[in-house]
Amino acid sequence: MKTRFIASNSSISVLDQILTRGYLRVGTTGDYKPFTYETNETYIGADIELAASLSTALSLTTPVQFIPTTWSTLATNLTTGSFDIAMGGISITLARAMKFYFSNAVSRAGKVGCIRCTDSAKFTSLATLDVETTTVVVNAGGTNEKFDRANLANANLLVVTDNTIVYEAVANGTADAMISDVVEVELQVRLSNGTLCMLGDAAGPWTFEQLGYMLPRDEVWRSFVNVWLAMEVGNGGLNATMAKWMAYDWTSVAK
């Protein structure tokens, strides 16, 4: 009788690398409230808190090491092993999924409008925004501008380079509306003390998008992250953390 030997994969999983190292490395941009924000060289936000929860689930005693990254270098940094997981409002896209693994979705985040509450009767849909007398402010170069140019044929676009002033422009009347991610708009509405309101369809945002955590192509590590995430969802931790940071007084945070 002939005996066949099948060689095993000798590579060490990311999970085992983390356990051997003794701490978790998390890549984050620090610029996306309420998920991740850098202030005074410290990171705060929902995904920052959840990163600490993930570290605890791994039984690690050394604090999480947050690795600064940018949206343009995120993929490269993860490919080169700069961190074990990317967290902070990251969109799950087909292009990214071709190169990386994703956790199960953390939240849905499609495009919605942000208008002054006093204009709620005037603007009731995307179509009502798309008229020649309407000005829509948009930050340059991102998916918001791409959406506006594809869906607004008649409205005037006010393109700005400073993303921090777009909602102020709506509030003070410089613009009539801003179109952005539902989570961001919801947060800005809460911070506006009744000045700003969300505009979307009855069924939800105008586009479908989900956010999740981006991982190296390691099934063992992804499996653990998804088990942890399922527990966070099941015990209410995820919703409680999101609610906490949506209600956080971001106006008191230094830029």
Secondary structure, DSSP 4 states (H G I P E B T S, - for coil): ----------PPPHHHHHHHHTS-EEEE-SEETTTEEEETTEEESHHHHHHHHHHHHTT--SPPEEEE--TTTHHHHHHTTS-SEEEEEEE--HHHHTTSEEPSP-EE--EEEEEEGGGTTT--SHHHH-STT-EEEEETTSHHHHHHHHH-SSSEEEEES-GGGHHHHHHTTS-SEEEEEHHHHHHHHHHTTTSEEEE-BTTB-SS--EEEEEE-S-HHHHHHHHHHHHHHHHTTHHHHHHHHHHSS-GGGS--
